[in-house]
Amino acid sequence: MINLAELKIGRLRYNSPWTQVCLVGFVAFSSVGMHSAINGLGGGGLGDVRLSDIANSVLYACFFISGFFSGSVNNILGPRFTMALGSSGYALYLGALWNYHIHGTRWFVIFAGAFLGVTASLFWSAQGSIMMSYPLEKDKGRSFTAFWVIFQLGALIGSVIALRIEFHSTLPSISTGVYTTFMIIMLTALLTSWLVLPPHLVVRGNGTIVQPQKSLSPKQEMHEFLQLFKDWRMVALFPMFFASNYFYSYQGALTAFLFNGRTRALVSLLTGLGSMIGSLMIGYLTDVLPFTRRNRALTGCFIIFISTCIIWGSGIGFQVQFTRSDTKVLHHTIPWDWTTGVSVGPILLLFACQSPFLAKDAAEEANHFL
């Protein structure tokens, strides 16, 4: 049997932090990336926006609650097992959407949303622990960039797949072929999770070994968790955490309301591309500006704040021109196809709205550097 920790191809070591960061990126590529792509289709590709809103509400409520404890779970179980558990919820949620598409089972979508909320918090806790502990200090900015690019490449490729399948369709919903393809890709995330090495087997470029945090008892973990809220810097990041996620359900509902199936696939493709561009920009910014690390993080946050205000201000100007009950928007019957001339502006606006991904990335950087 091959010992992965000793595997080496040329100068590339399997047990190097860069290899492990890329593996984590590919797990996210197959799970979160595909989930982002299916959400980018508007309401998970469903025609029932209300059901999608309910499922997302349950998902993020469970995400919010379990997020307070997922870091402690990761410390006890270790990042590899926690990540495998975390990636499982994405496949189940897609399966629930697929089931609703065929059989119309509403409760399963809501249950899967709750399950994904719990498991997603586990995934991101494991991902965060690896990103913050495996690379050397000088490589962390580029490590975040590498992860986010690979992760967003999943959303981009998923959108390309959906667009290719739906290219000649003008139906308002997504076909079964999209769900089938995405499910196959998502299941690979479970296998890839087990290829990630535990901390004590990872060797950095300077020869040092990653020292895993000593596992505490559940009671001690809870005590340490509560101590975090005494740090004002942790509490000060809460508004940014909120801003980095609330837009998912809003944009999904808007996309499902305005566009037909193939145009939603195009929007998903463009928003995935926007996320990749944003990830590259913020990673470059936090590594190369001639400032201290703290000032680089603050500069990145300021740029994101200004761009977000401009983009979302434009979004408000568009939003106030119609309501959910309208059958026409800007004097054109909905759902729009991309051949409808008036659709170009809103499509580009949704592309630009992916700047909140910059905010999420900057939040992680700021949390580390401040």
N, C-alpha and C positions, 0 to 999 in steps of 0.2 A: 504494500500500500504506500502511496506517495505521501510524504510528510510535507504538507503545504508550507509550513514555517521555514523549511530548508530549501524550498524550490527557488531556482534562480535561472533566468534566461538572459544570457549576456550580462549586462550591468543592472538589469531589472530584477530586484528582489521581491519575492511575494510578501515577505514580512516587513517591507518598508512602509512608512506612514502614507506615502503617496499612493501606493498600490491599494492600501486599505481605504483611503479616502475615495478613490475611484470606484472600488467595489460598493461602498455605501451609496455613491452616486448612482450606480447601476441598479441597486435595489430601489432607490427612489425613482429612477427612470421607469422601472417596470410597474411600480405601484402608484406612488403619488403623482408621477408625471402623467400616467394614463388616466388617473382620476381627474387631474386638471383638464386633460383633453376632453374627457366625456362631459365634464361640467361646462367646458367652454362651448359645447354644442347647445347649451341652453336648457336648464332644467334636467340635466342628465340625459338629454336626448328625448325626454318625454313630452307629450303634448299637454300634460296636466301640470301646469305651473304651480297650482295650489298644493298639490301633493309634494312636489319638489321643495317648496317653501317649508312645509311641515317637517319633512325629513331632514332638511338642513338645520332647522331650528332645534330639533332633537339632537342631531349630530353635534352641533357646537355647544349645546347645553351640557352634554355628556363630556365633550372635549374639555370644556371649562372646568368641570368638577374633577375629572380624573387627572387633569394636568397638574393639579396640586400634589398628587401622590405618585405620578409616574416616574419622577426622578428617583424617588426612594425605591420603587420597584426595580428600576434599572440598576441601582447600586447593589441590590440583593441578588438579582438573577444574572446580571452581567449584560453587556451590550448586545452580544450575538443572539442570545435567546430572546431578549426583550425586542430586538428588531424583527426577529422572525414572527413573534406574536403580533407586533405592530403592523406588519405588512399584510397579515391575513385579512384584516377588516376591509381592505380596499377591494379584494376579489369578491368577498361576500356582498358588499354593497352593489357592485356591478351586477352580480348575479340576481340581486333583488330587482334592479332596474330592468334587467332582461326578462325576468319572470313577469313583471308588470306589463312589459311590452307585449308579451304573448298571452298571459292569462288574466291580467288586470288585478293582481293581488296587492292591495294597498298596504295592509298591515305589515307585510314582509319588508317593504321599502322603509317604513318607519322604524321597525326593529333593527334592520341592517344599518340605518343611520345612527341609532344609539350605539350599536356594537362598534361601528367605525369610529365614533367619537372617543370611545375608551381606548381602542387599539392605536388610533392615530397619535394619541398623547404618548403612548409607549414608544412608537416609532421615533417621534421627534426627540424624545428624551435620550434614546440610544444614539441617534444621529448626533445630537449635540455633544454628548459625552465623548464620542469618538473624535469629532472635529476639534474639540477643545483640548484633548489630552494626547492624541497620537502625533500630530506634526510638531516640529520645532517652532519656537516662538516666532522666528523670522519668516516662517513659511505659512503662517496661519491665514493671512489675507489671501494668498494665492490658493491655499487649500479650499477656502470658502468659495472662491471663484470657480475652481475645478468642479467642486460638488454641484454648485448651482447651475453651471453650464450643462453638465451631464444630466442632472435632474430635469432642467427645462427642455433639454433635447428630447426627453421622453414625451413631454406635452406637445412639442413641435412635431415629432414623428407620428405620434398618435393622431394629431390633427391632419397630417398629410394622408395617413391611412384612411381616416374617416372621409376626407375630401375626395380621395380617389374612388372609394366605394360609392359615395353619394353624388359624384360629379354629374351624372346624367339624370338624376332624380329631381323632380320639383315638388315632391311630397312634403307636407309640413313636419313629419317626424323622421326619426332615424331608422335605418333598416336593421334586420337581425344580423346581417354580416358584420356590422360595426361591433356589436356586442360580442360576437363570437371571437373576432380577432383580438379585441381588447382583453377578453378573459384569458386567452392563451398566454398573452404577454404578461398579464398580472400574476399568473400562477408561477412564472419563473422567478418572481421576487422572493417567494418563500424558499426556493432552492438557493438563490444567490445569497440570502441572509446567512446561511450556514457556512459560506465560504469566508466570511469575515473572521479574522483571527482575534482571539481574546487579547487584552492589553499586554499581558506578561510575555507574549510571543512576538511582539512588535519591536523591531530594532530601528532606531532613528539613524539618520545619516552620520551623526557624530559618534555612533557606537553605543549610545545610552539606550536602555530598555525602558519602555513605558511602565511606570509604577502604578498598578491599579490601586484605587482607593480601598482602604480596609473596609470590609463589609461590616455594617453595624446591624444591630437588632432592629426589628420594626419599630420598637418604642424609641430607640435612639434616633432612628431616621426621622420619625415624626417630630422629635424635639429639635433636631437640626433644621428641619424644614420650617418650623415656626420661627426660628431665629432669623431666617432670611428677611422676614417682614420688619425687622428692626433696622434694616439697612435702607435708608431713604432713596438710595440710587436704584435699588430694585423696584421699589414702589413707583418711582418717577418714570419707569419704563412702561408701566401699565397702559397709559394712553396710546403709546406707539404700538404695543402689542394688539390693542383693540383695532387701531386703524389699519393694521396689516392684514386683517382677515375678514372684516365684516362685509367687504365689497363682493365676496364670492356669490352669495345668494342674490344680491341685487343685480349684478351683471348677468347672471344666469337667467333670471326672470326677464330682464330687458331683452336679452338676445332671443329667448324663446318667443317673446311677444312680437318682436319686429320682423324676424327673418324665417325663411323656410329652411328645410333640412340642410341642403347643400351650402347655403349661405352661412348658416351657423357653423358648419365645418370649416369654412373659410375664415370666419371670425376667430374660431378656436386656433387655427394655424397662425394667424397674425398676432394674437395675444401671446401665444407661446414664443413666437419670435421676439416680441417686445420684452418678454421676461428674460430671455437669454441676453439680449442687448443690455438690459438693465444690470444683470448680474456681472457682466464683463466690465461695465463702467464703474460700478461701485467697488469691485475687487481691485481694479487698477488704481482707483482713487485712493483707497486706504493703504496701498503699498508704496506709491511713488511720490505723493505730495511731500514737499520739503518742510513738513511740520512734525511736531511730536505726534505720537500715536493718538493721544487724546484729542488734539486739535484736528487730526485727519478725520476721526470719527465724527466730531462736531461739524466739520465742514461738509462731510457727506450728508449728515442729517439736515443741515440748512438747505443744501441744494435740493434735496428730496422734498422738503417742506414747501419751498417756492414752486417747484414744478407740479407738485400735487395740487396746490391751491389753484394754479392756472388751469390744469387739465380738468379737475372736478368742477371748477367754476364754469367752464365751458359745458360740462355735462349737465349742470343745473339749467343752463340756458336752453338746452335741447329738451330736457325732461319736462319743463313746464308747458310745453306746447301740446301735450296730449295726456290722456288718462287711460286706465286699464280698459274702460268700457268703449273706447273709440275703435271703430273699424277702419278708419283712415288716419294716417299720420302724415303731416306735410302734404295733404291733398292726394296721397297715394294709398290705395288699398293694401292692407297688410294680410298675410306675411309678405315681406319684400323678397325678391330675388336679387342677386348681385347685379343683374342686368338693369335693375331699376336705378336710374341715375341718381335719385335722391338718397340712395343707401350708402353712397361712398363716404359722405361726411361722418355719419354715425359709426361706420365700420372703422374708419381711421381714429375716431375718438376712443373706441373700445381698445384699439391697438395701443394708444397712448396711455390709457388708464392702467396699464400693467406697471406703471411706476411704483405702486404700492409694494411690488416685489422688492424694489430697491429699499423701501422702508424696512421690510422684514430683515433683509440682509444687513442693513446698517444697524438695526436694533441689536442683532447678535454681536456685531463688531463693537458697538458702543458698550454693550454689557460687559465685554471682555476688557476694553481698553480704558474705560473711565475709572 
